[in-house]
Amino acid sequence: MSRNGTVVAGFGGMHLNPAWSQFYDEKEPLRIYVDGQVAYENDDIWLFDVADNGGSYFFIEPLGTEFSSRLVIASLEDGTLAEHDLGKLFRVPSRRVPYQAAFTQDGEEVHLKPDHFDFSEGVGSHYFFPVAGGGNGRKITVPNTGHDDRAYFLSSEEGYFFHGGIEGISGFRVVKKKFDWDKRTASSEWELEAPASMRATLFDSSPDGEWILFATGTSSSVSRPAMAADWMLFVVDTNTGQPVFEFPTDDAALQLSRLASVLPPQATEEDAGIFRAAFFVGNEKFALQHYPETPESADMRNSVLDIFDMGSIGLDSQPSRRVAINRHAMNDCASENFPYRLEADRRGALAYSPVEPD
């Protein structure tokens, strides 16, 4: 919903041929609704998104031959429609989707991020296109060093670079960089260092950009074996570069003690569950996703979210609550999730309502 109360919704990404869902050979329809009325529809769209603030939407459509395409950004607040020719950016030999496309956290740009289908997060060329005011896109290229270097961008003006450590040579580093496009310069704001041989594996940021989180694992086991101490989750203050929360993701005994606030008195390591993911829920909370350590957990059924409050966060904080969810690999459209649950109102219409504490 936009600031003026306009409700914007997009429905698409429905693979007509699931066996070919990673390719562009099949048409995928899209409809954009603004206050219940169709504002745009097309039977052949590759990617699209609606801004969280409801003020804009975009889509990428093919132009006919040899994978040429264009990006169209509609700003409802400004009443503008911007088109950007992407040329053959999406033409690759494997025909797999080479980019993810989404709005930046502030909703002011559309970000095309390289998608490698592996752990090379952020390596390659990133493209940023302004939502308002027109103008040309911006390009930032992250070189492939052949090591465990990664990058995570909040916008074309702010990015985080993760340099994998090499045991006995260099430690794991995180660098915040600011980009000044008028001066064509990039400057480091701060660096966070760790002595262990770590690599970054998972990333998220709060909507206001005040916090980022990332997970780590063993960068190299050539000089020593992989260690549970390498597998951690960190939440970092983006203004200072200081960690405000740390959590072991591969030590069952430590996890059990760190989750004691939401577990029964006689809980076991199986009750704590296996760490799966982490993400922010607005600016005030973040969640760790766990699923039970049982044979039935292979598809992540019966997983739970352990919720932490940023207002009282500390390095070894305990979660404030645990919420059961039914989201798993075969149920992306889960109705039981945090912080909202899909329910039918008195008129029979579907709507999301807040999940109240037990």
C-alpha positions in Angstrom: 0.0 0.0 0.0 1.3 3.4 -1.0 1.5 6.4 1.3 -1.7 7.8 -0.1 -3.6 4.6 0.5 -3.4 3.2 -3.0 -3.3 -0.6 -3.0 -0.9 -2.1 -5.6 -0.6 -5.9 -6.2 1.1 -7.9 -8.8 0.4 -11.5 -9.8 2.9 -13.4 -12.0 5.8 -15.7 -12.0 3.5 -18.6 -12.5 5.5 -21.2 -14.4 3.3 -22.7 -17.1 5.8 -25.5 -17.5 7.5 -26.2 -14.1 10.1 -28.5 -15.7 11.4 -25.5 -17.6 11.0 -23.0 -14.8 14.6 -21.8 -14.8 14.5 -21.0 -18.5 13.0 -18.3 -20.7 11.4 -20.7 -23.2 8.0 -20.5 -21.6 5.7 -17.5 -21.4 4.7 -16.3 -18.0 1.7 -14.0 -17.6 1.6 -10.9 -15.3 -1.2 -8.6 -14.1 -0.7 -5.5 -12.0 -3.7 -4.2 -10.1 -4.1 -0.7 -8.7 -7.0 -0.3 -6.3 -8.6 -3.4 -7.8 -8.3 -2.3 -11.4 -6.0 -3.8 -13.9 -3.2 -1.3 -14.6 -1.0 -3.6 -16.7 -1.2 -7.1 -18.1 1.0 -9.1 -20.4 1.2 -12.8 -21.3 5.0 -12.8 -21.7 7.0 -11.3 -18.8 10.3 -12.5 -17.5 10.7 -10.7 -14.1 8.7 -8.2 -12.1 8.3 -6.7 -8.6 6.1 -4.3 -6.7 7.8 -1.9 -4.3 7.1 -2.5 -0.6 5.9 1.1 -0.2 3.3 0.6 -3.0 4.6 3.6 -4.9 6.0 1.8 -8.0 6.3 -1.5 -9.9 8.5 -2.8 -12.7 8.7 -5.6 -15.2 11.2 -7.0 -17.7 9.7 -8.1 -21.0 11.3 -9.8 -24.0 11.5 -7.8 -27.3 11.3 -10.7 -29.7 14.6 -12.2 -30.9 17.8 -13.5 -29.3 16.9 -12.7 -25.7 16.8 -8.9 -26.1 14.6 -7.2 -23.5 13.7 -4.0 -21.8 13.0 -2.9 -18.2 9.9 -0.8 -17.6 9.5 1.1 -14.3 6.1 2.7 -13.4 6.2 5.3 -10.6 2.6 5.8 -9.4 3.6 8.6 -7.1 5.2 10.6 -10.0 2.9 9.3 -12.7 5.9 8.4 -14.9 6.9 5.4 -17.0 10.6 4.9 -17.7 11.9 2.4 -20.2 15.4 1.0 -20.3 16.8 -1.1 -23.2 18.6 -4.0 -21.6 19.9 -5.3 -25.0 21.0 -8.9 -24.7 21.9 -8.8 -21.1 19.8 -11.9 -20.5 21.4 -14.0 -23.3 23.7 -16.6 -21.8 24.7 -20.0 -23.2 23.0 -22.0 -20.5 19.7 -20.0 -21.0 19.3 -19.9 -17.2 18.1 -16.8 -15.5 21.3 -14.7 -15.2 19.9 -12.0 -13.0 17.6 -11.5 -10.1 15.6 -8.2 -10.2 14.2 -6.4 -7.2 13.7 -3.0 -5.7 16.5 -1.7 -3.4 15.6 -1.5 0.3 14.7 2.2 0.0 12.5 1.5 -3.1 14.3 4.2 -5.0 16.1 1.9 -7.5 15.6 -1.3 -9.4 18.6 -3.6 -8.9 19.6 -6.3 -11.3 21.9 -8.7 -9.4 23.9 -11.5 -11.0 22.5 -14.9 -10.1 25.1 -17.7 -10.4 23.1 -20.6 -8.8 26.0 -21.2 -6.5 27.7 -19.5 -3.5 29.2 -16.6 -5.6 26.9 -14.0 -4.1 27.4 -10.6 -5.7 30.2 -11.5 -8.1 29.7 -9.9 -11.5 28.1 -6.8 -12.8 25.2 -5.1 -10.9 22.9 -2.6 -12.6 20.8 0.0 -10.8 18.0 2.0 -12.4 16.3 5.0 -10.8 12.5 4.8 -10.1 11.9 8.5 -10.3 13.3 11.3 -12.5 14.4 9.1 -15.3 18.1 9.1 -16.0 20.6 6.4 -16.9 21.3 3.3 -15.0 24.4 2.7 -12.9 26.8 -0.3 -13.1 29.1 -1.7 -10.5 31.2 -4.7 -11.3 32.5 -7.0 -8.5 35.5 -9.0 -9.9 35.8 -12.7 -9.6 39.0 -13.2 -7.5 38.7 -17.0 -7.5 38.4 -17.0 -3.8 35.5 -16.7 -1.4 34.8 -12.9 -1.9 31.2 -11.8 -1.9 29.2 -8.5 -2.2 25.9 -7.3 -0.9 24.4 -4.0 -2.0 21.8 -1.9 -0.3 21.8 0.5 -3.2 24.1 1.9 -5.9 25.6 4.1 -3.2 26.2 1.6 -0.4 27.6 -1.9 -0.5 29.2 -4.5 1.7 32.2 -6.6 0.6 33.1 -9.8 2.3 36.6 -11.1 1.8 37.1 -14.8 2.6 40.0 -15.6 5.0 42.9 -17.9 4.2 44.3 -19.7 7.2 47.7 -18.4 8.1 47.6 -15.7 5.4 44.7 -13.4 6.0 41.6 -13.2 8.1 38.0 -12.8 7.2 37.1 -9.2 6.5 33.9 -7.2 5.9 34.2 -3.7 4.3 31.4 -1.1 4.0 31.8 1.1 0.9 30.1 4.3 -0.2 29.9 5.2 -3.8 29.9 8.9 -4.9 28.7 9.0 -8.5 29.3 12.7 -9.0 33.0 12.3 -8.1 33.1 8.7 -9.5 34.8 7.5 -6.3 34.4 4.6 -3.8 35.4 5.0 -0.2 35.6 2.6 2.7 33.6 3.5 5.7 34.7 0.8 8.1 36.3 -2.7 8.2 35.3 -5.6 10.4 38.0 -8.3 10.8 37.9 -11.9 12.1 41.0 -14.1 12.5 39.3 -17.4 11.6 39.3 -18.9 8.1 35.7 -17.8 7.3 33.6 -17.1 4.2 30.2 -15.4 4.1 27.2 -17.4 2.9 23.9 -15.6 3.7 22.8 -12.0 3.7 19.9 -9.7 4.6 19.4 -6.1 5.8 16.7 -4.3 7.7 14.4 -2.1 5.6 16.0 1.1 7.0 19.5 -0.2 6.3 20.6 0.2 10.0 21.5 -3.5 10.3 22.8 -6.2 8.2 23.1 -9.9 9.0 25.3 -12.6 7.4 26.3 -16.2 8.1 29.7 -17.7 7.8 31.3 -21.0 7.1 34.8 -22.5 6.7 36.6 -20.8 3.8 39.3 -23.4 3.3 40.1 -26.8 4.8 43.5 -27.2 3.2 45.6 -26.1 6.2 43.1 -27.3 8.9 39.8 -29.2 9.0 36.5 -27.4 9.0 35.5 -26.2 12.5 32.1 -25.6 14.0 33.5 -22.2 15.3 33.6 -21.0 11.7 29.8 -21.5 11.3 28.2 -18.4 12.8 25.5 -15.8 12.2 26.3 -12.1 12.8 24.1 -9.0 13.0 26.1 -5.9 12.5 25.3 -2.2 13.1 25.9 -0.6 9.6 26.9 2.8 11.1 29.7 1.5 13.3 30.6 -1.9 11.8 30.3 -3.5 15.3 28.5 -6.9 15.7 25.5 -6.6 18.0 24.5 -10.3 17.9 26.3 -13.6 17.3 24.9 -17.1 17.0 26.5 -20.5 16.4 24.8 -22.2 13.5 26.6 -25.6 13.6 27.0 -26.3 17.3 23.9 -28.1 18.6 24.9 -27.9 22.3 25.5 -24.1 22.1 22.3 -23.6 20.1 20.3 -25.5 22.8 21.6 -23.1 25.5 21.1 -20.0 23.3 17.4 -20.9 22.6 16.5 -21.9 26.2 14.1 -19.1 26.5 11.7 -20.6 24.0 12.3 -24.3 24.7 10.8 -26.6 27.4 12.8 -27.3 30.6 13.9 -30.8 29.5 14.6 -29.8 25.8 17.1 -31.8 23.8 19.3 -30.7 20.9 16.7 -32.1 18.5 14.1 -29.7 20.0 16.4 -26.8 19.2 16.4 -27.9 15.6 18.7 -27.4 12.6 19.5 -23.8 11.5 18.2 -23.0 8.1 18.0 -19.3 7.5 17.8 -15.8 9.0 16.1 -12.6 8.0 14.8 -9.3 9.3 11.1 -8.7 10.1 10.7 -5.0 9.7 13.2 -2.8 11.5 12.4 -4.0 15.0 12.9 -7.8 14.8 14.8 -10.6 13.1 14.1 -14.3 12.8 16.2 -17.5 12.8 14.5 -20.4 11.1 15.0 -23.9 12.4 13.5 -27.2 11.6 13.4 -30.4 13.7 16.3 -32.8 13.4 14.1 -35.7 12.3 13.8 -37.8 9.1 10.7 -35.9 8.2 12.6 -32.6 8.2 14.2 -33.1 4.8 11.7 -30.8 3.1 11.7 -28.3 6.0 8.2 -29.2 7.1 7.2 -28.1 10.6 9.9 -25.4 10.8 9.9 -22.7 13.4 11.0 -19.1 13.6 12.8 -17.9 16.7 12.1 -14.1 17.0 14.6 -11.6 18.4 13.9 -8.0 19.3 16.4 -5.4 18.0 15.5 -2.9 20.7 17.1 -5.1 23.4 19.6 -7.1 21.3 22.9 -8.2 22.7 25.7 -10.4 21.5 24.3 -13.5 23.3 20.6 -12.5 23.4 17.8 -15.1 23.7 14.7 -15.1 21.4 11.5 -13.5 22.7 9.3 -16.1 21.2 9.1 -19.1 18.9 6.5 -19.3 16.1 5.6 -22.5 14.2 5.2 -22.0 10.5 4.1 -24.2 7.6 6.4 -22.7 5.0 8.6 -25.3 3.4 10.1 -26.3 0.0 6.8 -27.5 -1.4 4.6 -24.8 0.2 5.9 -21.3 -0.7 2.4 -19.8 -0.3 2.3 -20.7 3.4 -0.6 -19.2 5.4 1.0 -19.7 8.9 3.9 -17.4 9.0 5.3 -14.5 11.1 4.4 -11.7 11.5 1.1 -12.1 9.6 -1.4 -14.9 9.0 -3.6 -15.2 6.0 -7.3 -15.4 7.2 -10.8 -14.9 5.9 -12.7 -11.9 7.2 -16.4 -11.8 8.0 -17.2 -11.1 4.3 -15.2 -14.1 3.2 -12.4 -12.0 1.7 -8.8 -13.1 2.4 -6.6 -10.7 4.4 -3.4 -10.7 6.5 -3.8 -10.2 10.2 -1.0 -9.9 12.8 0.1 -13.0 14.7 -0.6 -12.2 18.3 1.7 -13.4 21.1 0.6 -16.6 22.9 
